Amino acid sequence: MKGKESFEENLKAVDEIIGSLESGELSLDDSIKAYEKAMKLLKSSSDILNEAEGKVLKVIESKSGEIELEEV
C-alpha cells in the first residue's frame, strides 16, 4: 500500500498495544508512547477506510446524462 501499513496490520498492531497496556507492565511514559502510537494507527486505519469507501462508490452516467452515485 504505497509504503503504508495495511488496515489489517494496523488493527493487529493496535491489538498488541492494547494487550501491553492492559498488562500493566509498562511505565507511565511507555504507556503514553504506546497510546500515541495506537491513536496514529487508528487514524491511519480511518483514512484507509475512507479511501476504500470512495472506491466503492462509482460514478455512473445515466441515460439522461445525469451523474449518479451507486454503491457497488
C-alpha positions as CSV (number, residue, x, y, z in Angstrom):
1,M,0.0,0.0,0.0
2,K,2.4,2.7,-1.1
3,G,4.7,2.2,1.8
4,K,1.8,2.4,4.3
5,E,0.7,-0.4,6.6
6,S,-2.4,-2.2,5.7
7,F,-5.7,-1.9,7.6
8,E,-5.3,-5.4,8.9
9,E,-1.7,-4.7,10.0
10,N,-2.8,-1.6,11.8
11,L,-5.5,-3.4,13.7
12,K,-3.1,-6.1,14.7
13,A,-0.6,-3.6,16.0
14,V,-3.3,-1.7,17.9
15,D,-4.5,-5.0,19.4
16,E,-0.9,-5.8,20.6
17,I,-0.6,-2.3,22.1
18,I,-3.9,-2.8,23.9
19,G,-2.5,-6.0,25.3
20,S,0.6,-4.4,26.5
21,L,-1.3,-1.5,28.1
22,E,-3.7,-3.9,29.8
23,S,-0.8,-6.0,31.2
24,G,0.2,-3.1,33.5
25,E,3.9,-3.9,32.8
26,L,4.6,-0.6,31.0
27,S,5.9,2.5,32.7
28,L,3.7,5.6,32.6
29,D,6.0,7.1,29.9
30,D,5.9,4.0,27.8
31,S,2.2,3.7,28.2
32,I,1.7,7.2,26.9
33,K,4.0,6.5,23.9
34,A,2.1,3.3,23.2
35,Y,-1.2,5.1,23.4
36,E,0.0,7.8,21.0
37,K,1.2,5.1,18.6
38,A,-2.2,3.4,18.8
39,M,-4.0,6.6,18.1
40,K,-1.8,7.3,15.0
41,L,-2.5,3.7,13.8
42,L,-6.3,4.2,14.3
43,K,-6.2,7.5,12.4
44,S,-4.4,5.8,9.5
45,S,-6.9,3.0,9.6
46,S,-9.8,5.5,9.4
47,D,-8.1,7.1,6.4
48,I,-7.8,3.7,4.7
49,L,-11.5,3.0,5.4
50,N,-12.5,6.4,3.9
51,E,-10.3,5.8,0.9
52,A,-11.9,2.4,0.4
53,E,-15.4,3.9,0.8
54,G,-14.6,6.3,-2.0
55,K,-13.5,3.5,-4.3
56,V,-16.8,1.6,-3.5
57,L,-18.8,4.5,-4.8
58,K,-18.5,4.8,-8.5
59,V,-19.8,7.5,-10.8
60,I,-22.3,6.3,-13.4
61,E,-23.8,8.4,-16.1
62,S,-27.4,7.7,-16.6
63,K,-29.3,7.7,-19.9
64,S,-30.5,11.3,-19.2
65,G,-26.8,12.4,-18.8
66,E,-27.2,13.0,-15.0
67,I,-24.4,11.8,-12.8
68,E,-25.5,9.4,-10.1
69,L,-23.6,7.7,-7.3
70,E,-24.1,4.0,-7.0
71,E,-22.8,1.8,-4.2
72,V,-21.0,-1.3,-5.5
